[in-house]
Amino acid sequence: MTSIEDLETPVVTIDLAVMEANIRKMQDYCDRHDIRFRPHIKTHKIPEIAELQRAAGARGITCQKLGEAEVFAEAGFEDIFISYNLIGTAKLKRLMELSRKARISVAADSAAVVGGIAEAAQAAGLEIPVMVECDTGAGRTGVQSPRQALELALLIDRTTGVSFQGLMTFPTSMEGTPPFLAEALDLLSGAGLTAHIVSGGGTPQSWRVHEIPQINEHRAGTYVYNDSNTVAAGTATLEECAMRVRMTVVSRPTEDRAILDGGSKTLSAERLLWKDPQYGTILEYPEAVIYHYSEEHANVDLAACGRKPAVGEPVTVIPNHCCVVSNLHDQVIGVRDGQVEVVWNVKARGLVR
Ligand SMILES: Cc1ncc(COP(=O)(O)O)c(C=O)c1O
């Protein structure tokens, strides 16, 4: 048995009991409200963890990129939604190959994207289910109005090679999403079209999804680990953060400064979204502020700490954004009661195409 103390740092650990409780809590919430849950695997990129989500009751998975979907299809996942506009001959060829192995649905927000998929699908003799992406307030991708959602749905419906599956949005917004979806669904039903799936997403809104009656599917990713951002947003507590990066104090150049043995290459350089700049939370020293990163160093301000760490002392950092941290590491270590239980390869790590 290897103890967590024996692990060389910096190292990404996953508290298995916390992660299992996070999986259970989200699935129970969705089950209680009769919402299908389709976890987004971009957070962990590990098929074994998706398997735990599936065993808990998840119906299908979400991937952001085709490369992730290829890894998860290979691992035996049969119902995969790619929540991304897929463009270009190379990707469409891969999409067709993948669609022969698993049921792949995709998002689209323009006639250009739908046209490309339809053309490739016709040539391959396939039909690809398509979700119309709606921008319900985030200002990222998505059609800009319910009427545009209808127009794209009608185009999908009359085009060979694609079938209209429903509507999706990200992130679900308590303000913008309900009126947009209500109007879009009215327009669709007026035109004789049915949105079988109406899918929202995002961990911060998770516990309020049932207040939006139009939504029948939820996609969350971050919830599985949680991070300093979800804590700052009030969605989770620090105790519910399963990803814990174990690091070592390698220098104490001044009374008030500590340096940890990793920086942006270990924890990413993501700032906290809802608070002052701060690059992660140190569990043992909650008053300490990680105020600066370089590639392999994290600068910590200890001025507010009564007790201060010595050189060589290990500390536990809850990163700001766990999904990006996953993408930086080949492996994560599953830990229970301070002992290593499993080592997982982050199989879809780095797959951004
Ligand atoms: C399309 C889509 N759906 C769902 C999610 C999951 O969001 P979260 O990580 O907040 O749970 C994301 C996150 O980036 C996303 O882009």
The ligand as an ORCA input file, in Angstrom:
! r2SCAN-3c Opt
* xyz 0 1
  C     -21.301     22.663    -24.018
  C     -20.991     22.415    -22.587
  N     -21.819     21.649    -21.860
  C     -21.577     21.371    -20.559
  C     -20.445     21.865    -19.932
  C     -20.193     21.508    -18.493
  O     -20.054     22.632    -17.680
  P     -19.418     22.520    -16.223
  O     -18.013     22.145    -16.398
  O     -19.640     23.873    -15.611
  O     -20.184     21.472    -15.500
  C     -19.565     22.682    -20.660
  C     -18.360     23.255    -20.024
  O     -17.511     23.866    -20.604
  C     -19.840     22.963    -22.021
  O     -19.037     23.742    -22.760
*
